[in-house]
Amino acid sequence: MEDTIIIRFGQAPTRPARRPKRKGCQRLTVNPGRWSAINIMTEQLASLLREAPAGFFQIAPQDAAGQLEAFHVVDVRSAEEFHGPMSHIPGARLMPLDRLSMMAGDLPREKQLLVVCHSGARSTLASEMLIRAGFANVVNLEGGMNRWRSLGLPTVATHPERAQPKTPSISQGGAPEASEEALLALTRTTLGGFREISPADAARHQAAFHILDVRSPEEFHGNLSHIPGARSIPLDTLGTALAGLPRNKMLLTVCRSGMRSALAAQMLVQAGFPRVINLAGGMTAWNTQGLITAADQPAAPSLASVPVPPSAESWATVRAAARPISGYFEISPEAVSTHLDALRVVDVRSAEEFNGNLSHIPSAEQVSLEVLPTVIGSWDPRQPLLLVCRSGRRSAMAAEYLARAGFSRVVNLTGGMMAWNAQGLRTAAENISQPAPRKGRRFPWFS
């Protein structure tokens, strides 16, 4: 009978393991502090791993390529990068870093997790997150896909089908309603106890859900609009609205990016609602995939509901205050602050920056630089656009890209939100009132 080799990993050998009772098994030096009783590694794979201080392992791309069958590959880049020029490792599973904590419940604990990103930086953070979540066998790919490609290792070049504009949901004659079991099979379990579903799957089975949109009323009726039939219950009022929610239907929680709705879903699970599903990517992903929103449904025409495009005179005023660059214009915060009504304001920062310390221009919509190429197909190339970022550099890149794509009225905000705030111009953060202290109590920081 062949020897069975069980290897346990740690920082340094401390004491010999007990000799196995089965005759012929080999005695190994191990660390008793950390190992997986389920996972049995080959000696060859163990020799290729190096342990990092944070508790996960590192492996070189050339070594990982020869052991792919031993790994469950988790790619934590964005969907655009995963399907982009660098492609991805065969068999890799896409779990963007900002969604990892909610998707990790689907990961197998009996296999080694090989975590991948572009350069190895994001995958290092993801590996630490997985270790803290209780996964014992986590391996980070050194150098990421950048080094993988430079070594000529195999990739899968996939190009997801471009979403058809305004895909019909079941309420518009889409797919027939599936059973609850079939619908739940389309979801994935999260560590928070709720499930997540993709926008495309949610749209096909929309009638099965009671849809809760936890954004503010301004966002609900704003640029991203909302799912037809959705009920607006802002997150800060959800606790008082629980009694009026149905328990005989599946609840679909929605927000802008999927983060606030994840918090709402967790609140609902803790409140005893048995079937709660979060919309992955929120209304940003819903719109990016061209799915139907309330704004697409015909409404009775009225003068107030018909948007009035900026006049030629308004654009001429903006253009006179700007200076031409190669294909687009630059304008200072002070000069543009009185002409915002004539411009569509597009902030190309991340969602975290958009809602962060610098806040954003009140009329701005957030479309990150990485997502921008996927959404401009539905934009009017004659519409005046003001592009904004933190310092003006990313927005300049976006402006140059849009100019090459045929947009003729593109303006970049010089200095970005840093300059906007430095000049004391109004931001969305100033629209949020500060809570007053309770009566009868004194707080020194309110004095």
Backbone hydrogen bonds, N-H to C=O, Kabsch-Sander energy under -0.5 kcal/mol:
donor,donor_aa,acceptor,acceptor_aa,energy
5,I,3,D,-0.5
6,I,4,T,-0.6
7,I,5,I,-0.5
14,T,30,V,-1.2
15,R,30,V,-1.2
17,A,28,L,-1.8
25,C,22,R,-1.5
26,Q,4,T,-0.6
30,V,15,R,-1.2
30,V,28,L,-0.5
34,R,31,N,-0.8
37,A,35,W,-0.6
41,M,39,N,-0.6
46,A,42,T,-2.1
47,S,43,E,-1.7
48,L,44,Q,-0.5
48,L,45,L,-1.4
49,L,45,L,-0.6
49,L,46,A,-0.9
50,R,58,Q,-2.0
52,A,56,F,-3.2
55,G,52,A,-1.8
57,F,138,V,-2.8
58,Q,50,R,-3.0
59,I,140,N,-2.0
64,A,60,A,-2.5
65,A,61,P,-2.4
66,G,62,Q,-0.7
67,Q,64,A,-1.6
68,L,65,A,-0.7
70,A,67,Q,-2.0
71,F,68,L,-1.8
72,H,112,Q,-2.9
73,V,71,F,-0.6
74,V,114,L,-3.2
75,D,73,V,-0.5
75,D,93,R,-2.9
76,V,74,V,-0.6
76,V,116,V,-2.8
82,F,78,S,-2.6
83,H,79,A,-2.1
84,G,81,E,-1.0
87,S,84,G,-1.4
88,H,156,V,-0.8
92,A,89,I,-2.3
93,R,73,V,-2.3
95,M,75,D,-3.0
95,M,93,R,-0.5
97,L,76,V,-2.0
99,R,96,P,-2.2
100,L,96,P,-0.9
100,L,97,L,-0.8
102,M,99,R,-0.9
103,M,99,R,-1.2
103,M,100,L,-0.6
104,A,100,L,-1.8
106,D,103,M,-1.9
107,L,104,A,-1.8
112,Q,70,A,-1.0
113,L,137,N,-2.6
114,L,72,H,-1.8
114,L,112,Q,-0.6
115,V,113,L,-0.7
115,V,139,V,-3.1
116,V,74,V,-2.7
124,T,120,G,-0.9
125,L,121,A,-1.6
126,A,122,R,-2.5
127,S,123,S,-2.4
128,E,124,T,-2.0
129,M,125,L,-2.2
130,L,126,A,-2.4
131,I,127,S,-2.2
132,R,128,E,-2.3
133,A,129,M,-1.5
134,G,131,I,-1.6
135,F,130,L,-2.5
136,A,134,G,-0.5
138,V,136,A,-0.8
139,V,113,L,-3.5
140,N,57,F,-3.5
141,L,115,V,-2.4
142,E,59,I,-2.4
142,E,140,N,-0.7
144,G,141,L,-1.3
145,M,117,C,-2.8
146,N,118,H,-2.7
146,N,143,G,-0.5
147,R,143,G,-1.6
148,W,144,G,-2.0
149,R,145,M,-2.6
150,S,146,N,-1.6
151,L,147,R,-1.5
152,G,149,R,-1.8
153,L,148,W,-2.0
156,V,88,H,-2.6
157,A,155,T,-0.6
158,T,156,V,-1.1
166,K,290,G,-0.8
167,T,164,Q,-0.6
167,T,290,G,-1.0
170,I,203,A,-1.5
172,Q,169,S,-1.6
173,G,170,I,-1.6
174,G,169,S,-1.3
183,L,179,S,-2.5
184,L,180,E,-2.7
185,A,181,E,-1.4
186,L,183,L,-1.4
187,T,184,L,-1.4
188,R,196,E,-1.9
190,T,194,F,-2.4
191,L,101,S,-0.8
193,G,190,T,-1.4
195,R,276,V,-2.0
196,E,188,R,-2.1
197,I,278,N,-2.2
202,A,198,S,-2.5
203,A,199,P,-2.5
204,R,200,A,-1.6
205,H,201,D,-1.1
206,Q,203,A,-1.0
208,A,205,H,-1.6
209,F,206,Q,-1.7
210,H,250,M,-2.7
211,I,209,F,-0.7
212,L,252,L,-3.1
213,D,211,I,-0.6
213,D,231,R,-2.9
214,V,212,L,-0.7
214,V,254,V,-2.8
220,F,216,S,-2.6
221,H,217,P,-1.8
222,G,219,E,-1.3
225,S,222,G,-1.0
230,A,227,I,-2.4
231,R,211,I,-2.6
233,I,213,D,-2.5
233,I,231,R,-0.7
235,L,214,V,-2.1
237,T,234,P,-2.1
238,L,234,P,-0.6
238,L,235,L,-1.0
240,T,237,T,-0.9
241,A,237,T,-0.6
241,A,238,L,-1.4
244,G,241,A,-1.1
245,L,242,L,-1.7
250,M,208,A,-0.9
251,L,275,R,-2.5
252,L,210,H,-2.0
252,L,250,M,-0.5
253,T,251,L,-0.6
253,T,277,I,-2.5
254,V,212,L,-2.6
262,A,258,G,-0.7
263,L,259,M,-1.7
264,A,260,R,-2.3
265,A,261,S,-2.6
266,Q,262,A,-2.2
267,M,263,L,-2.1
268,L,264,A,-2.3
269,V,265,A,-2.2
270,Q,266,Q,-2.2
271,A,267,M,-1.3
272,G,269,V,-1.5
273,F,268,L,-2.5
276,V,274,P,-0.5
277,I,251,L,-3.3
278,N,195,R,-3.5
279,L,253,T,-2.4
280,A,197,I,-2.4
280,A,278,N,-0.8
281,G,257,S,-0.5
282,G,279,L,-1.5
283,M,255,C,-2.6
284,T,256,R,-2.5
284,T,281,G,-0.6
285,A,281,G,-1.7
286,W,282,G,-2.1
287,N,283,M,-2.4
288,T,284,T,-2.2
289,Q,285,A,-2.0
290,G,287,N,-1.7
291,L,286,W,-2.1
292,I,167,T,-1.0
294,A,226,H,-3.0
296,D,293,T,-1.5
297,Q,294,A,-0.9
305,S,302,S,-0.5
306,V,302,S,-0.9
315,W,311,S,-2.0
316,A,312,A,-2.3
317,T,313,E,-1.9
318,V,314,S,-2.0
319,R,315,W,-2.9
320,A,316,A,-2.0
321,A,317,T,-1.1
321,A,318,V,-0.5
322,A,318,V,-0.7
322,A,319,R,-0.8
323,R,330,E,-2.7
325,I,328,Y,-3.9
327,G,325,I,-1.5
329,F,410,V,-2.2
330,E,323,R,-2.4
331,I,412,N,-2.2
336,V,332,S,-2.0
337,S,333,P,-1.7
339,H,336,V,-2.2
342,A,339,H,-1.5
343,L,340,L,-1.6
344,R,384,P,-2.4
345,V,343,L,-0.7
346,V,344,R,-0.6
346,V,386,L,-3.0
347,D,345,V,-0.5
347,D,365,E,-2.9
348,V,346,V,-0.6
348,V,388,V,-2.7
354,F,350,S,-2.6
355,N,351,A,-1.8
356,G,353,E,-1.5
359,S,356,G,-1.1
364,A,361,I,-2.5
365,E,345,V,-2.0
367,V,347,D,-2.5
367,V,365,E,-0.6
369,L,348,V,-1.9
371,V,368,S,-0.8
372,L,368,S,-1.8
374,T,371,V,-1.9
375,V,371,V,-0.5
375,V,372,L,-1.5
376,I,372,L,-1.3
378,S,375,V,-1.3
379,W,376,I,-1.6
383,Q,380,D,-1.8
385,L,409,R,-2.9
386,L,344,R,-2.6
387,L,385,L,-0.5
387,L,411,V,-3.1
388,V,346,V,-2.3
396,A,392,G,-1.0
397,M,393,R,-1.8
398,A,394,R,-2.3
399,A,395,S,-2.6
400,E,396,A,-2.4
401,Y,397,M,-2.1
402,L,398,A,-2.7
403,A,399,A,-2.3
404,R,400,E,-2.0
405,A,401,Y,-1.4
406,G,403,A,-1.3
407,F,402,L,-2.5
408,S,381,P,-1.7
408,S,406,G,-0.5
409,R,381,P,-0.6
411,V,385,L,-2.8
412,N,329,F,-3.2
413,L,387,L,-2.4
414,T,331,I,-2.7
414,T,412,N,-0.8
415,G,391,S,-0.6
416,G,413,L,-1.5
417,M,389,C,-2.4
418,M,390,R,-2.3
418,M,415,G,-0.7
419,A,415,G,-1.6
420,W,416,G,-2.0
421,N,417,M,-2.5
422,A,418,M,-2.0
423,Q,419,A,-1.6
424,G,421,N,-1.7
425,L,420,W,-1.9
428,A,360,H,-2.9
430,E,427,T,-1.1
431,N,428,A,-1.7
432,I,429,A,-1.1
433,S,431,N,-0.7
441,R,438,R,-1.5
446,F,443,F,-1.9
447,S,444,P,-1.1
